[in-house]
Amino acid sequence: MTTYTVLLPGSDDSWENATAEQQATVVGLHETFARLMAERGHRITGGEELMPAHTAKTVRKDAAGIISVTDGPYAEAAEHVSGFYTVESDDLDDLLQVCGVLAGTTIPGTQDVVEVRQVVDHSGDAGA
């Protein structure tokens, strides 16, 4: 099976300002996603919802090797990764169709997109 990461971009403000009904609908979409993944032979091996981007810490190292830590996300953007799934699948085309369940949310101001990226397999690398 090939491993993929399903990245879920979102707007912190949109989620925080969503009604309880809108949030419940999104949770339901994730439940549908998980059910379809299992039914169609894909396997969720990990994933998490992330805290809002404003709670991030950004770590940098300058040319002299001095490390600095700042509050907030690396990039100023309207959207950040709000969560992710790690999945295994033998059928990328079907996996993409199932991910479509998460692409259309009911929260105004959120991006209707899900990014799916194959994970680099280092199992054949020397020392791995």
N, C-alpha and C positions, 0 to 999 in steps of 0.2 A: 504494500500500500504506500502511496505517496502522502507525505505530510504537508498540510497547508495551514496558513494562518488566515483567519477571517477577521479583518480589521473593521471596526465599527466607528466611523467618525460621527461626531455629534457636537452640538452646541450646549455647553454647560447651562447657559441661561435658559435655553428652550426647555431642557428637562426640569430645571428648578422651577420654572414658571408654568409648567404643565399642570393640568388639573389631575386629581386623583383618578378620574375616569380615563384620561389620556394615558397616564402612566400604567394603569392596569391593562389597557389595550396593548401597549408595547410589551409588557411582561407576557401577555398571552401570545404575542407573535413569537417570542423567544421559546415559549413552551411548544408551540406548533413547529418551530424550526427543529427543536430537539427531537420531537416525535418523528418528524419526516426524515431526519438524519438516520435514526435507528431503523425505521421501516424500509429505507432505500439502501441500506448497507454501508452507510458512512458511519464513522466512529468519532465522536467528540472525545478528545483525550485531555482537554484542559480549556481554560478560559476564565475570564474574570471581568466584572464591571470595574472601571477605574474611577478613582476619586476625581473631582473636578480639576481641570488643568491649573487653576490658580493655586492649588495645594502642592504643585510639583516643586521639586528642587532641581536646579540645573547645575551640573558640575563641569568645569572647564579646567584645562591645564594649559598654561602659556609656554612659550618657547624655553623659558628658564626652568620649567618643570614645577612651577608654583600652581597649586590647585586652588580654585576659588569656587565657592558655592553661592548661588543666588536663588532667591525665592521666585517661583513662577516658571512657566513653561519656556522651553528653548526658543520657540518662535511665537510671535504675536500673530494670532490668527483667529478668525471667527469660529473655526472648528478645530477640534483636536481628536485624537483617538480616545473614545469614551469607554471602549471595551474591546475584547477580542475572544475568539475561540481558536483552539488548535484542534485540527481535525485530520483524520486519515481517510483516504478515499482511493478507490481504483477507477472512479468515473468522474473526471473533472467536469464534463458537460452537465451531468446530473447534479453534482455538487453546486454548480453555479445556479442552476434552476432553484434548488432548495434555498440558497442564500437570498434569492429574490424575495422570499418571505419577509426578510428583515429590511429590505430596501425601502419599502413603503410604510412609513410611520404615520401616525395620526397627530403628531405634535407639530404645530405650525413653526416654521423657521428652521426645521431640521433638514439636513441634506438627505435626499433619497438615494443614498449610494452605500454600497458595501464593497470593500476591497478584499480580493482573495489573492494571496501570494503563496507560491510554493516555497517551502522551507528548504534550504540548502542541505543536502545529505552529505555529511562528512564521515560516514561510517567506513568508507574506503580509503580515507586519508591516512597517511603514515602517523602512527602514534595515537590514532583514534580508538 
